[in-house]
Amino acid sequence: MEIISFRTPGLGDQTYLLTHEGRGVLVDPQRDIDRFLATAAERDVQLRFVLETHLHNDYVSGGEQAALRTGAELVLPAAAAAAYPHTPAFHLEDIKGGRGLNLRPIHTPGHTPEHTSYLVLIDGEPVAVFSGGSLLVASAGRPDLLGAPRAHTLAKLQYGSLHRLAGLPRDVQLLPTHGEGSFCTSSGAGRYTSTIGAEVDTNPLLAVGDAEDFARRLMAAPMPIPAFYQHMGPANTLGVPPMPAMTVAELALDDVPAGAHVVDIRPRAALAAGHLAGAIGIELGIDFGSWAGWLLPYQEPIVLAAQRGQDVTEAVTQLAQIGIDTVRGVVYELGGAASANFELLDLPAFTDRVRADRAQVLDVRMPSEQAAVSLDGTVRRFLPDLVTEGIPAELDRGRPVLVACGSGRRAAIAATLLLREGYQPVALTGAGVPDVVATLAA
């Protein structure tokens, strides 16, 4: 048996391909299925099953399309009640794969009501469990993605699910879908994979004594929920078409469709030097799609602004992974139209400005980050809240706004949002608020 994992770092998720004697099992595939099917083909593996642990809230699934492409049997939790053909998985009713391979569904509600883990048995011996968003490495799947009214009930269910999985043999491999970087975890998840024994020994949530205490701890400091999550569950319930072609046409500025949102994916130094007025700047990186899905109206037309040589296909793929298929083209030549600009400062220069009289500082980190380390007198507003709640009223348009986050990435995005509203942003790059606090204290 071999288990291959495919990381999607920007979403904090993993897809798995299990191979056994020429047969394959694909678990929780994302929408860009070619990478999984190519790996199966390289190993001369016939895909036998495609498994989904739950109706995902953080990405569009490729499960239905992978099954259609390969003839594999698509298996979903019975309670998911998806609208497309599939085999329902019932608690403890083994799914026989042949050649000594069996899959045992284990109902593990909590992250979602229908959530199901799959125990892998080879010749009757348990060897691995695909735990999806239930038991994670040093953490557990969060219970509040379906809304606050259901969160407490789901959290108590998650307590029972974690202990159900913890009762498996200690040497069983733990293979969760959600991990480090995912907003589906209740706290910062650690390594990507583990074993049942390691989690029993070290996972702090398994040491909590009862379901009520567990629920309180799990919900004590919930992370923000990305705006695009609200569209993922319905899409995965009803089914999603195949990914469109990842190539986009080059456009001249005059050909940009009216009403399209211009997203500038160039490096932040180029963005600061000059970009199109009204554009939002989201430097291309592993989490580009997540930020775009969080900050832009869902499924409205998008035009990318890029440097030649940038991986525009990667940007379009990340958007498609969360169901956004509305990229209308890419603009490379901005010319004199790139008239919007802002200052970009390193840590020493930024700190000198903070020390200046009447300096106003905007911290755009997550609330949990702001609570851990803060700078006195700073105005706080998490980056996405600049869109949903607007610019804080206490900021003065007549004076520069010094913007900081944890590394400079979010600060650069925020600078473009501030520019659109007539402010004078100055963004810290290559460092964050903790670095500013330490420098000021030195």
N, C-alpha and C positions, 0 to 999 in steps of 0.2 A: 504494500500500500504506500502511496505517496500523496502528500497533501501540499498543494501549491497555493500560496496566498498572493493576492493582488492588492496592493495598497492604493488607495485614492486619498492622498494626504490632505488635500484641501477640504474634504468632507469628513476626514477622520474615520474612514470605513475600510473594511476589507471584504473582498470576495474570495471564495475558496473553490479550488478544483481538486476533488479527491479522485485518484485513479487506483483501480484494483483489477488486475488481470485483464487489461484491455477495455475496461468499462469506466466511465467517468460520472461523477456527481458534481454538479455546479451549484454553489450555495450563495444566495443573495447577490446575484449579478447586477451590476449597474447597467445603465442603458447602452453604453458603448461596448457591446458584446464581442466585437471582432477580436479583441486582445485575448479573451478567454477561449474562444473557439479556435484561434490560431495555436494556442498552447496545447489544446487537446489534440489538434491535428498533428502537431510536431511530435507528440508522443504516441501517435497512431491509436488514440483512444476514442471509442464510440461513446458519445454522451448518452447515458441511460436515464438519469434524473436531473431535473432542475428543481432545487428546493428553495422555498421562501420561508424565513422564520416568522415574518410578520408583514403587514402592510406598512411599508416604510414611510416615514415622515420627513426624511432628509434628502431623498433623491428619488428619481424616477427609475423604477425597476426595469431591467432587461430580461426578466425571467420569461415572460410570455413569448417574446420574440426569439429568445434563445431556443426555447422548446419548438417553436414553429420552424425555425431554420434547420434544426438537427433531427427532429422527430423524437426528441427526448420526452419523457413524461414529466409534466409540470405538477409539482406538489405544493399545495398551500395549506396553512392551518384550516381545519374544517370550519371554524367560526369566522374566517375572513369573508366568506360568501362573495368572492370576487365575481365580476360579471362575465368573465371569459372562461373557456373550458379549462378544467384542471382536476387533479385528483385530490380530494380532501384528506388531510392527515388527521387521524383521531388518536387521542391519548393512548399510548402503549399498544397500539395496533401496528405491528411490524410491517414494514414495506420491504418486500423481498427483492433484492437486486441480482440474485444468482451468484454462482461461483463463490459461495461463502460469505457474501456481503449482504447484511441486513441493516435497515435504518429504523430506529425506534423513536417515534414522535413522543415528546414529553411536553404536556401542556404547562407552559410557564408564563402565565399572565402577569402583568405588572407594567411593563413598558407600553404594551397595548393589550386589550382584553383577549385577543385571539392568539397572542404570541405563543409560538411552539419551538422548542429546541429539538435537535435530532441527534440521538445517540447512535454512533456507528459501531456495529458489531462485525467482527471478522471471525468466521468459524465459531460464532457464539460468544466470543470474548469482546467486552466493551473496550474500545481503544481511543475514541475521541468523541467529543460532543460539540456540535455547532450551536452556540448559545445565543446568537443574534444580539438582542438588546436586553437580555436577562442578566445572568452573571457575567460581569466583565472583569478585566484584570484590575484588581484593587478598587473596584467600583461596581456600579449597577446601572442599568438603563433608567433614565429618568421617567417618572410616571405622569408628568403634567402636560405632555404635548397635545393631549386631546381636550384640554381645558381644565381650569381650576376646579369646577364642581366635581369632576371625576378623579382628581389627582389623589385625594386621600385614600379612596377605595383601592385604586390601582397600586398605590404605594404599599398598602397592607398585603395585597396579592403578591407583589414583588417579593416581600419578605418570605412568604411561603415558597415561591418559585426558587429563590436563591438557595434555601435550605434543601429543597428537593434535589437540586443539582449537586449540592455539597455532599449529598449522601452517596454519590457515585464513587466507584473505586478511586483511590488517590492518584493512581498513575494514568488516569484518563486525561488525554489532552483537552484543554479548554480553548476553543476557537471561536471567540466572539466576533460579531460583525462591527460593532462600534468600539472605538478606542480613542487614543490620544488625538485631540483636535476635533472631536465630534461634539456637537451641541446636543446629542442624544444621550450623553452620559450625565449622571447626576452629580459627578464631581470629576476632577481631573483623573482620567484613566491613565494607567501606567503603561507597561509593555503591551505589545499587541496580542500575544498568546501566553498561555500559562498551562498549569495542570490543576486538577481538582485539589490535590494535596497542598500545593503551594497556596491556593486561595483560602483553603480552610485554615492554614497556618497564619496567613498575613492579611487577608482582605478585612479591613476594619468593619465593614457592614455585616459580615458573618459573625462578628462578635457581639452584635446588638441583641439584647435579651428577649424582646417581644415585639410584636407587629406594630403596636401603637408607637413605641419609642423609635422603631425603625422608620415609620412613616414621618414622624416629626423631624428626624435627622435628615432624611432624604429630601424633604421639602424646605429645610431651614433656610437655605440660600440658593434658590433656583437661578440658573443661568438664563439670560435672555433667550427668546425663541426667535430664530431668523424668520423674517416676514414670508419667505417663499415656502416655509414648511406647511402653511395652511393649504397649499395647492397639491402637495405630494400625496397625501392619503387618498383624496378623491381620485386623482389620476391613476394611482396604483390599484384602486378598487375597480375602476371602470375599464382599465386597459389603456395602453399607450402605443401609438404607431411606431414603426422603426425610426431610428435616427435619420434625419435628412443628410444630404451630402454636406461634408464639412468644408468645402471650398466656397468662398464668397467672392463676389466681383469687386474689382477695384473701381471706386467712384471718384469723380471729380467733385470739388466742393459744390458746384452748381447742381450736381445730381443728387445731393442728399435729400431724401424724401421729407416733405414738410411734416412736422410733428414727430420725427424720429429723435430718439435720445442719443446724443453723441457721447460715446464712452471712450476716453483717451487711455490706451493701455501702455503708453510709452513709459520709460523709466522716469522716476520722479524728478530728476534733474532737468530732463527735457520738458516735462510737464510744467515745472516752475518757471522755466525760461520763456515759455509761451505756448498757450493752447487756445482752442476756440472758445470764445465767450459763451457761457452757458453750458459747456461740456462738464461732465463729471469725470474726474481722473481716477482710475483704478489701475495702478501699475500691474502688469501681467505677472502673476505668481501662482503658486499652487492653490490659493484660495480666491482667485479672481472671480470665479463663477459664483461662489457663495456671497461675496460682497455685492456683486452686481444684482443677484437675486434678492438681496436684502434691501438694497437702496433704491432700486428702480421699480416703477410700476410693472407688475408681472405681465409678460407676454405682449408688451407694447413694442413697436419697431425700434430697433437699435442699429446704429452705424458705429463702427469702430474707427478710431484714429490710431495709427500705428506707425512705427519706424519700419523701413524696409529691412527685411531679415528677421523680424520678430515672428514668433510662431503663432500666427493668427488662427491656424487650425486648432491649436490647443485652447485658445480663448473660446472659440465656437463650440468645441467639445465640452468644455466645462459648463457652458450655458445649457447645452443640450442635456447634460446629465441631470439638470434640475428642470427639464421640460421646456426650456426657452428656445424656441426655434425661429426667432424673429429677427435674426441678424440680416440686414438688407445689403450690407457691403462694407468695404473698408476704404478709408481715405488715408493716403500716404503723404500727399503734398498739401501742406497747410499754408505755406507762403506767408504773406503779410496778414492773413486772417488770424494768425495765432497771436492775438493781441492781449489775451488775459494772462497775467503772470503774478507770481508771489515770491517772497523771499524764502530761501531754504538755508537754514543755518546748522552748523555742527554744534556739539555740546558746549564748548567754551564760549562761542559767540552767542549762543542762545542764553546761556546762564548769565552772561554780562547784561543782556537785555532784560532778563528777569529782575536783576538787581536794580535796574533803573527805576527812578520814581514814576509812579502811576502806571507801571506795566500791568497789563491785563493778560491773564493766562487762561486758556481753555484746555481742559483735560478731557479727551474723548475716549478714554479706556472704558472697559466694562465696570459696572458698579463694584464687583468683587475686587478688581484690581485697584480701584480708587480707595476702597476701604482698607486694603492692605498697606498701601503706601500713598500718602497724599502730600500735597504742597499747600501750605497755608495761603489763604486768599485766592485760591484757584477757583474758577467757575467750572463746574463739572456737567458734562452732558455726553452720554454714550453716543458714539458716531451715528448709529441708525436713528437715534432720537432727534438728531439735527434735521432729519427729513420729516419724521412723524409729528414732532412737537415744535419744530422751528428753532431758530437761533435764540439762545438765552437773552432775555430782555436786558439784563444788566451789562451786556457787552456794548461798548461805545463804538459806533461806526467811525467816529472821527479820529480814533487812535488805533495803532496796530494791535492785532490780536495774536498773541503768541500761542501756537497750537502744539500740543504734545500728546503722545500716546505711550506705547511701550517700546517701539522700535523706529518709528517714523513713517511706517506704512499707512496707518490710519490717519495720522496727522496730515499727510499729503492729500488724502481723499477729502478730509474735512476742509482743507484750504480751498479746494475747488468749490465746495458747497458754500463756504463763506463768501468767496468772490462773487458768486451768483446773486448774493443778497446785498452786495455793496460794501462788504467789510474789507479790511486790509490785513490778510493773514500773513503770519510769519511762522513757518513750520520747522520743527526740530526734526532732524534726520539722523539716522544711525545711532540713536540713543532714545531714552524714554524718561518719563517722570521720575522713576527711582534714581536714575543717574543724575538728574537735575537736583533732587533732594540731597543726594550724597555730596555732590559738588558744592552746593551752598553751605552744607554743614562742615565741610573740610576746613 
